[in-house]
Amino acid sequence: MADRSHALVKPGMAGEAALTPLYSAARALLGRDGGDRSLLAEHIAPRPHDLIVDFFCGAGELALQLAKLQPAARILAVDSDPTLVARAQARGAALSDAVNFACAAPDDIPRLLRSVCATKVVVTLTDTHSPVEKSRLLELARSIIDPLGALFVIDHGAQRTALMRGLFNADRARRSAPSVVDRELASPLIRLAGFVAVDEALSWATTTGSVSLFRARAS
């Protein structure tokens, strides 16, 4: 499974040759891929009493930032890629028990929690292209969160510039992902999963288009 850092992959298919200048421009304009993990952690604002679950934690950058920001918080960070989880565990070795990295599928999270509710849940959906699967994951997040808890979703948001729309569409074509209408889909799906007070807290440019941090409350 690929790393989830929104890394730029240059088009290799003949039909994509016309997109090469677009990718070159993006590489020049975007100094780094993905969001600033420290800024994301500040928006999530971990507290000493928190139990935070990080779906699709990748190599653990965000989970480790959360632990550094609030060492007293408990963090369960899950990914199904053993290579990424091993990398995350090596990075987090000095943090003792602050972060528990687990190689598991999202459906295993309720078992790992042992009926304990999370106070905050972070779900990264940028590599999940099916609205049906996005909805299923959001419903899973809803099932493990405390009634007073908060949800944070990292997903592609509104593509507000021509460059971001071009990169977003090029990435979906490269992955053979289903085409979508040119509007932000995350907020409606979050509401359909039963969350309230949904808003877009942050947005940043990546080489796969504009990505946003959405936040919501369980009730």
Rosetta silent file (secondary structure, phi, psi, omega in degrees, C-alpha in Angstrom):
SEQUENCE: MADRSHALVKPGMAGEAALTPLYSAARALLGRDGGDRSLLAEHIAPRPHDLIVDFFCGAGELALQLAKLQPAARILAVDSDPTLVARAQARGAALSDAVNFACAAPDDIPRLLRSVCATKVVVTLTDTHSPVEKSRLLELARSIIDPLGALFVIDHGAQRTALMRGLFNADRARRSAPSVVDRELASPLIRLAGFVAVDEALSWATTTGSVSLFRARAS
SCORE:     score description
SCORE:     0.000 S_00000001
   1 L     0.000  140.056 -174.447    0.000    0.000    0.000 S_00000001
   2 L   -76.251  153.778  173.277    1.345    3.427   -0.896 S_00000001
   3 L   -63.872  146.220 -174.486    2.377    6.080    1.606 S_00000001
   4 L  -101.188   49.081 -178.535   -0.381    8.609    2.169 S_00000001
   5 L  -100.587   11.792 -179.347    1.688   11.785    1.851 S_00000001
   6 L    58.125   35.227 -176.514   -0.051   12.928   -1.353 S_00000001
   7 L   -66.513  144.988 -179.719    3.283   12.512   -3.134 S_00000001
   8 L   -76.176  129.615  173.457    3.458   13.619   -6.740 S_00000001
   9 L  -116.362  120.991 -178.389    3.727   10.862   -9.325 S_00000001
  10 L   -68.248  137.830  179.811    4.685   12.041  -12.798 S_00000001
  11 L   -58.013  138.301  179.768    2.337   10.786  -15.532 S_00000001
  12 L  -117.761  -14.433 -177.962    3.738    7.784  -17.333 S_00000001
  13 L   -83.574  147.591 -176.541    0.956    6.902  -19.749 S_00000001
  14 H   -58.893  -37.076 -178.360    1.062    8.286  -23.278 S_00000001
  15 H   -69.675  -12.079 -178.375   -2.379    9.801  -22.915 S_00000001
  16 H  -100.911    4.679 -174.358   -1.184   11.812  -19.931 S_00000001
  17 H   -58.414  -34.143 -178.688    1.759   13.449  -21.682 S_00000001
  18 H   -66.803  -16.862 -178.349   -0.125   16.728  -22.000 S_00000001
  19 H   -85.298  -10.981 -175.412   -0.378   16.880  -18.207 S_00000001
  20 H   -55.563  -45.556  177.561    3.391   16.940  -17.648 S_00000001
  21 H   -58.992  -34.477  178.740    3.656   20.778  -17.652 S_00000001
  22 H   -63.969  -44.024  179.099    0.887   20.881  -15.048 S_00000001
  23 H   -66.561  -38.242  179.180    2.796   18.496  -12.792 S_00000001
  24 H   -64.576  -41.106  177.811    6.020   20.440  -13.318 S_00000001
  25 H   -63.775  -40.655  179.741    4.300   23.680  -12.359 S_00000001
  26 H   -63.813  -41.346 -179.511    2.873   22.050   -9.257 S_00000001
  27 H   -62.479  -34.884  179.855    6.274   20.760   -8.224 S_00000001
  28 H   -75.466  -35.643 -173.860    7.662   24.288   -8.508 S_00000001
  29 H   -84.781  -32.027 -174.399    4.773   25.981   -6.719 S_00000001
  30 L  -100.602  109.252 -175.160    4.123   23.544   -3.868 S_00000001
  31 L   -67.492  -30.193  176.272    7.045   23.467   -1.510 S_00000001
  32 L  -151.063  157.339  179.245    5.875   20.322    0.296 S_00000001
  33 L   -91.123  152.894  176.964    3.065   17.837    0.011 S_00000001
  34 L    77.664  175.815 -178.057    0.413   17.364    2.662 S_00000001
  35 L   -90.486  164.761  174.458   -0.498   19.634    5.509 S_00000001
  36 L   -71.938  109.966 -173.340    1.649   21.001    8.303 S_00000001
  37 H   -62.286  -33.811  178.739    1.201   18.261   10.921 S_00000001
  38 H   -66.759  -37.150  177.720    1.884   20.637   13.824 S_00000001
  39 H   -68.639  -40.809  176.322   -0.845   22.980   12.583 S_00000001
  40 H   -60.667  -43.676  179.789   -3.265   20.076   12.173 S_00000001
  41 H   -61.378  -38.436  178.512   -2.447   18.927   15.707 S_00000001
  42 H   -64.407  -37.588  177.756   -3.160   22.414   17.055 S_00000001
  43 H   -68.222  -36.416  178.304   -6.592   22.381   15.409 S_00000001
  44 H   -71.757  -29.899  171.564   -7.345   18.954   16.896 S_00000001
  45 L    53.096   67.319  179.276   -6.214   20.378   20.260 S_00000001
  46 L   -63.376  143.253  178.570   -5.543   17.245   22.325 S_00000001
  47 L  -116.826  161.443 -176.791   -6.379   17.447   26.027 S_00000001
  48 L   -56.769  -31.754 -176.225   -4.979   15.391   28.931 S_00000001
  49 L   -87.212   -3.536 -170.641   -8.165   13.298   29.215 S_00000001
  50 L   -70.336  143.800  162.563   -8.459   12.569   25.491 S_00000001
  51 E  -115.817  109.131 -174.503   -8.521    9.165   23.865 S_00000001
  52 E  -107.306  130.597  175.551   -7.787    9.931   20.212 S_00000001
  53 E  -110.355  127.680 -179.216   -8.172    7.390   17.411 S_00000001
  54 E  -112.541  102.475  174.354   -6.313    8.067   14.160 S_00000001
  55 E   -70.351  141.693  175.075   -7.673    6.073   11.202 S_00000001
  56 L    52.679   58.926 -173.186   -5.111    5.507    8.414 S_00000001
  57 L   -74.315  -12.163 -178.795   -2.234    6.958   10.424 S_00000001
  58 L    60.814 -133.750 -179.619    0.375    6.162    7.745 S_00000001
  59 L   -85.484    9.945  169.004    3.898    6.601    9.121 S_00000001
  60 L    88.454   10.444 -175.067    2.513    8.298   12.224 S_00000001
  61 H   -58.107  -48.154 -176.975    3.429   11.945   11.665 S_00000001
  62 H   -69.135  -43.350  179.754    0.145   13.385   12.905 S_00000001
  63 H   -58.833  -40.755 -179.753   -0.215   10.952   15.831 S_00000001
  64 H   -69.770  -35.833  175.628    3.287   11.810   17.035 S_00000001
  65 H   -63.837  -40.469  177.930    2.590   15.539   16.744 S_00000001
  66 H   -62.321  -41.845 -179.931   -0.535   15.069   18.859 S_00000001
  67 H   -66.631  -38.122  177.760    1.482   13.189   21.477 S_00000001
  68 H   -67.274  -36.908 -179.382    4.152   15.886   21.569 S_00000001
  69 H   -70.487  -36.755  179.300    1.513   18.577   21.944 S_00000001
  70 L  -142.008   89.247 -176.699   -0.232   16.746   24.797 S_00000001
  71 L   -62.340  -20.867 -178.447    1.817   13.874   26.278 S_00000001
  72 L   -81.821  -13.003  178.758   -0.975   12.973   28.723 S_00000001
  73 L   -73.580  150.979  174.889   -3.448   12.147   25.937 S_00000001
  74 E  -101.331  134.423 -175.035   -3.888    8.523   24.869 S_00000001
  75 E  -130.882  125.897  171.754   -3.648    7.899   21.125 S_00000001
  76 E  -108.171  114.429 -177.540   -4.538    4.794   19.140 S_00000001
  77 E  -114.303  123.918 -169.794   -3.115    5.124   15.619 S_00000001
  78 E  -123.469  137.828  172.013   -4.142    2.458   13.112 S_00000001
  79 E  -151.596  150.136 -178.408   -3.045    1.565    9.598 S_00000001
  80 L   -90.229   -2.628 -179.483   -3.280   -1.643    7.571 S_00000001
  81 L   -94.486  109.994 -176.238    0.175   -1.220    5.986 S_00000001
  82 H   -62.937  -31.636  179.317    2.742   -3.063    8.130 S_00000001
  83 H   -64.891  -44.565  179.032    5.675   -1.172    6.625 S_00000001
  84 H   -67.260  -39.732  179.902    4.192    2.197    7.574 S_00000001
  85 H   -64.952  -41.061  177.647    3.212    0.994   11.037 S_00000001
  86 H   -61.921  -40.038  177.418    6.738   -0.312   11.672 S_00000001
  87 H   -64.223  -41.929  178.941    8.122    3.063   10.614 S_00000001
  88 H   -64.207  -42.531  179.578    5.685    4.825   12.926 S_00000001
  89 H   -62.526  -39.391  178.336    6.585    2.561   15.840 S_00000001
  90 H   -65.530  -40.334  179.090   10.278    3.286   15.343 S_00000001
  91 H   -66.366  -34.564 -174.492    9.616    7.021   15.278 S_00000001
  92 L   -94.373    8.864 -175.133    7.468    6.845   18.404 S_00000001
  93 H   -58.852  -33.650 -176.618    9.723    4.602   20.478 S_00000001
  94 H   -77.530   -9.182 -176.540   10.820    7.499   22.698 S_00000001
  95 H   -92.976    9.927  176.009    7.224    8.423   23.551 S_00000001
  96 L    55.452 -123.515 -174.540    6.673    5.328   25.679 S_00000001
  97 L   -96.188   10.015 -176.225    2.952    4.536   25.982 S_00000001
  98 L   -63.209  -37.520 -178.942    1.639    7.853   24.675 S_00000001
  99 E  -124.792  130.257  173.954    0.876    6.397   21.238 S_00000001
 100 E  -107.227  107.715  176.834   -0.200    2.841   20.474 S_00000001
 101 E   -90.014  127.960 -177.925    0.449    2.071   16.796 S_00000001
 102 E  -127.234  134.399  173.737   -1.525   -0.927   15.553 S_00000001
 103 E   -88.399  102.554 -174.145   -1.404   -2.714   12.208 S_00000001
 104 L  -160.707  160.728  174.362   -5.093   -3.325   11.670 S_00000001
 105 L   -82.894  157.457  178.286   -8.022   -2.566    9.395 S_00000001
 106 H   -53.975  -35.400 -179.045  -10.522    0.131   10.383 S_00000001
 107 H   -66.431  -14.566  177.857  -13.096   -2.557   11.163 S_00000001
 108 H   -84.374  -11.326 -173.412  -10.779   -3.862   13.903 S_00000001
 109 H   -61.250  -44.010  177.636  -10.823   -0.564   15.812 S_00000001
 110 H   -56.083  -38.307  178.265  -13.911   -1.314   17.977 S_00000001
 111 H   -66.378  -41.405  179.986  -12.218   -4.520   19.142 S_00000001
 112 H   -65.252  -32.335 -179.906   -8.979   -2.660   19.899 S_00000001
 113 H   -77.682  -19.317  178.638  -10.890   -0.079   21.942 S_00000001
 114 L    55.085   49.127  175.746  -12.593   -2.809   24.025 S_00000001
 115 L    71.475    4.918  175.267  -15.892   -0.906   24.236 S_00000001
 116 L   -84.653  138.120 -179.661  -14.197    2.339   25.341 S_00000001
 117 L   -88.068  140.377  174.653  -15.369    5.436   23.437 S_00000001
 118 E   -79.598  144.797  175.023  -12.914    7.798   21.800 S_00000001
 119 E   -86.133  -26.646  176.796  -13.179   11.484   22.650 S_00000001
 120 E  -142.163  140.143  179.006  -11.702   12.496   19.287 S_00000001
 121 E  -128.467  132.039  177.441  -11.451   10.608   16.007 S_00000001
 122 E  -113.190  124.304 -179.190   -9.273   11.551   13.037 S_00000001
 123 E  -124.963  120.547  176.684  -10.148    9.984    9.681 S_00000001
 124 E   -97.673  119.542 -174.407   -8.018   10.520    6.564 S_00000001
 125 L  -116.188   10.630 -175.497  -10.079    9.892    3.436 S_00000001
 126 L   -63.900  -26.921  179.079   -7.861   11.305    0.692 S_00000001
 127 L   -99.089    7.040  176.494   -7.056    7.806   -0.602 S_00000001
 128 L  -106.517  111.162 -171.328  -10.650    6.593   -0.339 S_00000001
 129 L   -97.612  -21.348 -178.620  -12.394    7.516   -3.586 S_00000001
 130 L   -81.232  123.485  175.474  -15.753    5.772   -3.284 S_00000001
 131 H   -57.919  -32.990  178.878  -18.451    7.880   -1.565 S_00000001
 132 H   -64.653  -43.748  179.493  -20.000    4.633   -0.331 S_00000001
 133 H   -70.929  -36.892  174.532  -16.762    3.588    1.380 S_00000001
 134 H   -58.046  -46.243 -179.378  -16.229    7.095    2.759 S_00000001
 135 H   -62.028  -40.856 -179.751  -19.712    6.925    4.275 S_00000001
 136 H   -63.178  -41.827  179.514  -19.037    3.498    5.760 S_00000001
 137 H   -67.196  -37.954  177.391  -15.836    4.700    7.414 S_00000001
 138 H   -66.797  -38.144  176.134  -17.570    7.786    8.789 S_00000001
 139 H   -65.947  -36.222  175.513  -20.338    5.619   10.214 S_00000001
 140 H   -63.567  -43.614  176.765  -17.680    3.423   11.801 S_00000001
 141 H   -60.059  -40.110  179.555  -16.123    6.522   13.352 S_00000001
 142 H   -62.623  -32.317 -176.010  -19.565    7.540   14.641 S_00000001
 143 H   -75.133  -17.847 -176.461  -19.954    4.149   16.336 S_00000001
 144 H  -109.655    1.433 -172.667  -16.773    4.505   18.425 S_00000001
 145 E   -98.620  145.203  176.011  -16.979    8.144   19.456 S_00000001
 146 E   -63.065  145.628  179.428  -18.215    9.546   22.743 S_00000001
 147 E   -55.005  -25.520  177.948  -21.545   11.442   22.489 S_00000001
 148 E  -101.616   13.117 -175.230  -19.646   14.614   23.399 S_00000001
 149 E   -81.742  175.476 -177.535  -16.706   13.788   21.156 S_00000001
 150 E  -125.922  144.668  178.253  -15.291   15.499   18.094 S_00000001
 151 E  -111.212  140.374  175.232  -14.543   14.236   14.585 S_00000001
 152 E  -130.096  122.605 -176.194  -11.749   15.485   12.337 S_00000001
 153 E  -118.442  128.010  175.080  -11.721   14.456    8.685 S_00000001
 154 E  -105.004  115.403 -176.959   -8.843   15.041    6.275 S_00000001
 155 E  -156.839  164.977  174.872  -10.116   14.865    2.710 S_00000001
 156 E   -63.055  130.112  178.538  -10.107   16.689   -0.589 S_00000001
 157 L  -103.795 -153.623  177.599  -12.261   19.769   -0.249 S_00000001
 158 L   -65.705  133.651  178.092  -13.470   22.356   -2.738 S_00000001
 159 L   -93.086   96.509 -165.228  -10.971   22.869   -5.569 S_00000001
 160 L   -90.162   -8.663  179.010  -11.078   26.664   -5.671 S_00000001
 161 L  -126.684  162.033 -179.990   -8.425   27.443   -8.294 S_00000001
 162 H   -62.112  -38.845  179.371   -7.730   26.226  -11.812 S_00000001
 163 H   -63.095  -47.187 -178.851   -4.425   24.694  -10.687 S_00000001
 164 H   -64.793  -40.116  177.421   -6.028   22.752   -7.833 S_00000001
 165 H   -62.828  -41.024  179.860   -8.873   21.539  -10.077 S_00000001
 166 H   -64.815  -43.370  179.368   -6.360   20.421  -12.699 S_00000001
 167 H   -66.872  -40.570  179.651   -4.217   18.517  -10.182 S_00000001
 168 H   -62.532  -47.905 -178.536   -7.262   16.936   -8.550 S_00000001
 169 H   -68.424  -36.856  178.356   -8.704   15.750  -11.857 S_00000001
 170 H   -65.192  -39.799  179.739   -5.315   14.543  -13.121 S_00000001
 171 H   -66.485  -41.146  179.373   -4.776   12.498   -9.971 S_00000001
 172 H   -66.079  -37.757  177.730   -8.200   10.891  -10.213 S_00000001
 173 H   -65.755  -40.595  179.883   -7.583   10.045  -13.867 S_00000001
 174 H   -62.816  -36.408 -178.843   -4.207    8.518  -13.018 S_00000001
 175 L   -88.120   -1.521 -174.144   -5.803    6.338  -10.331 S_00000001
 176 L    56.235   36.326  178.722   -8.815    5.502  -12.545 S_00000001
 177 L   -78.946  152.152  178.452  -10.978    6.840   -9.725 S_00000001
 178 L   -59.196  141.821  177.875  -14.658    7.577  -10.387 S_00000001
 179 L   -72.116  150.108  179.158  -15.296   11.083  -11.665 S_00000001
 180 L  -131.112  159.632  176.267  -17.064   13.471   -9.317 S_00000001
 181 L   -70.604  157.914 -174.701  -18.864   16.742   -9.727 S_00000001
 182 L   -81.029   68.023  174.607  -16.808   19.857   -9.043 S_00000001
 183 L  -153.672  162.595 -176.893  -17.946   20.409   -5.474 S_00000001
 184 L   -78.346  127.032 -175.384  -16.884   19.430   -2.007 S_00000001
 185 L  -104.467  -14.646 -172.817  -18.449   16.125   -0.932 S_00000001
 186 H   -64.193  -47.438 -175.950  -16.987   15.582    2.531 S_00000001
 187 H   -57.212  -48.458  178.397  -19.334   17.833    4.526 S_00000001
 188 H   -60.896  -37.742  179.780  -22.584   16.209    3.284 S_00000001
 189 H   -67.887  -37.114  177.868  -21.191   12.730    3.946 S_00000001
 190 H   -63.898  -41.835  178.654  -20.132   13.719    7.473 S_00000001
 191 H   -66.235  -40.863  179.816  -23.641   15.004    8.179 S_00000001
 192 H   -62.424  -27.462  178.771  -25.214   11.867    6.732 S_00000001
 193 L   -77.530   -4.094  175.863  -23.139    9.812    9.177 S_00000001
 194 L   104.292    6.662  179.012  -24.896   11.593   12.036 S_00000001
 195 L   -88.387  158.086 -178.153  -22.411   14.320   12.950 S_00000001
 196 E  -126.809  170.704  177.756  -23.397   17.944   13.562 S_00000001
 197 E    52.658   49.259 -178.250  -21.779   21.395   13.419 S_00000001
 198 E   -79.967  130.471  174.228  -19.654   20.434   10.410 S_00000001
 199 E  -148.328  160.000  178.287  -17.213   23.053    9.195 S_00000001
 200 E   -92.894  110.361 -174.153  -14.029   23.346    7.147 S_00000001
 201 E   -86.488  -27.025 -170.234  -11.327   24.413    9.590 S_00000001
 202 E  -159.033  148.584  177.269   -8.306   24.459    7.325 S_00000001
 203 E  -144.309  141.431  179.364   -7.346   24.028    3.669 S_00000001
 204 E  -147.105  158.357 -177.813   -3.985   23.565    1.989 S_00000001
 205 E   -86.302  137.402  171.989   -2.548   22.861   -1.449 S_00000001
 206 E  -133.404  175.346 -179.663   -1.112   19.456   -2.371 S_00000001
 207 L   -81.294    4.104  171.135   -0.025   17.879   -5.617 S_00000001
 208 L  -115.294   16.142 -178.728   -3.333   15.982   -5.771 S_00000001
 209 E   110.200 -177.021 -178.871   -5.447   19.110   -5.320 S_00000001
 210 E   -76.948  131.819  178.841   -6.687   21.070   -2.345 S_00000001
 211 E  -116.829  143.534 -176.234   -7.076   19.085    0.897 S_00000001
 212 E  -126.714  156.221  168.775   -9.072   20.273    3.910 S_00000001
 213 E  -103.639  115.253  176.150   -9.461   19.529    7.581 S_00000001
 214 E  -101.253  143.028  176.907  -13.153   19.216    8.430 S_00000001
 215 E  -128.262  152.814 -177.580  -14.355   19.124   12.016 S_00000001
 216 E  -157.132  166.514  177.282  -17.682   18.099   13.496 S_00000001
 217 E  -112.198  151.871  178.146  -19.293   17.109   16.766 S_00000001
 218 L   -70.313  -31.039  178.624  -20.922   13.796   17.620 S_00000001
 219 L  -158.963    0.000    0.000  -23.948   15.592   19.066 S_00000001
